[in-house]
Amino acid sequence: MFEDYASGMGAAYDEMYDASDLRTPYRQLQPSLQEMGPAELQTRVEALQSSYLDQGVTFDIGGEERAFPLDVLPRVIEMDQWAKVEAGVQQRVATLEKFLADVYDAGEVLNDGVIPRRVITTSSHFHRAAAGIEPPNGVRVHVSGIDLIRDDDGEFRVLEDNVRVPSGVSYVMTNRRAIAAALPEVFAEHRIRPVAGYPQKLLTALRAAAPAGVTDPNVVVLTPGVFNGAYFEHALLARTMGVELVEGRDLECRRGRVMMRTTQGLEPVHVIYRRVDDEFLDPVHFRSTSLLGCSGLLNAARAGNVTIANAVGNGVADDKLVYTYLPDLVRYYLGEEPVLNNVDTWRLGDADHREEVMDRLDELVLKPVDGSGGKGIVIGPHATRAELDELREKVLADPRSWIAQPVIQLSTVPTYVNGVMRPRHVDLRPFAVNDGHRVWVLPGGLTRVALGEGELIVNSSRGGGSKDTWVLAGKSRPVIRVEPERTLPHATPQDVGPALESFSSQQDQQQQQVETIEEQPC
């Protein structure tokens, strides 16, 4: 399966191989797969794909529901590497919390000149209607997804921040269950940190964000409905948290309070985990034709009677132009150096940066600052002359709306393609939950993989897939397998002593196996 793998490796950092040598995290995994053999692995791949479709683990692309592509080979990250990722994500979220609290209140960061005021006021996701709304426990970023890549040296870097309505965590949980079932013996040979506790962590954070004086808050998940591409995730989270899944038509606001329609009448709602974009959330303050939200939600939040998670207006922190100032914001708010560096970025609103980028348009990647899902991205080396000319016109017409970055060869991980393992580019979205006391980072996150050869855009909306992400809790070790007990025929008194010693030894081995398995997190 791995015979020709090295021939497909390019200049990118490969996470399994260092030239021809296996890297430490994969030294247990690769031999186990080799021992399994191509025919057996192909059988398990087919079963894996069938089970995902049967379970309804899907996403929407172009109005068509498709099974979410899951590669059978997991991505493995050592605990030391993960410790840096975890610290970097926690630092990032803490900075974004302080930044959002500041720009929607005193604006000291603007007065001190750390970030220009025009960068904030010209952002399409800066909503003045959210100014002055104080969350009950001071948390605006209840859930975040920070997109990371690994550069040519294997160092993790931040690609973008997602603190509006980050999606994908449902696939982290379903991927883990599916791969544990598809590769049970391989899974048992590794000590892997669990991901199943995410729903309870999220529910705890949402309950902690309840309005003052509410001891038993009613939490709901607000979804745009069954036609939304992430509806599977909305339903899964509501079910695993044990809360109601509602649509905008299920809610109504009365005298500054949010109520939910039920068969027993109206019930109060205290915390709304919304999966609806700001623009559709409240027709009073945003898009007046929206049928996805509920009129009066923002007024109820301002009155302190309901908490909206994530907070309205968080999208200004997702703006890719604001992203370029994050290292300065870390130093300003926390007095620390960034744990995770940004990717080098040109701000096209700056005349000097713009001039350089225009001269190198065919070498760089250009992104719209408010884009998502890989939409609008132009990769210079892969673009035609006509596409570059059209891009040049767009940038010169509205330079504030674009940034440029070098072409980063995302790290590669072996991916099962047509019966063999081939290198494919990946990124990583760790998810963090903030309960007001601690930022907890889900150990693993969503690894997205670009399935096409040489493809760099990993988004599922652009044909990408995913991998289960194993964060090791310690050194991997093989599980001890005990041979079945054998009956001693015609045992004599002389045989009894050795037989008892053998039985006792087998019992000790069996107990050791049980203890070993119990030490391995699910």
Secondary structure, 3 states (H helix, E strand, C coil): CCCCHHHHCCCCCECCEECCEECHHHCCHHHHHHHHCHHHHHHHHHHHHHHHHHHCCEEEECCEEEECCECCCCEEECHHHHHHHHHHHHHHHHHHHHHHHHHCCCCHHHHCCCCCHHHHHCCCCCCHHHCCCCCCCCCCCCEEEEEEEECCCCCEEEEEEECCCCCCHHHHHHHHHHHHHHCHHHHHCCCECCCCCHHHHHHHHHHHCCCCCCCCCCEEEECCCCCCCCHHHHHHHHHHHCCEEECHHHEEEECCEEEEEECCEEEEECEEEECCCHHHHCCCCCCCCCCCCCCCHHHHHHCCCCEEECCCCCHHHHCHHHHCCHHHHHHHHHCCCCCCEECCCEECCCHHHHHHHHHCCCCEEEEECCCCCCCCCEEHHHCCHHHHHHHHHHHHHCHHHEEEEECCCCCEEEEEECCEEEEEEEEEECEEEECCCCEEECCCCEEEECCCCCCCCCCHHHCCEEECEEEECCCCCCCCCCCCCCCCCCCCHHHHHHHHHHHHHHHHHHHHHHHHHHHCCC
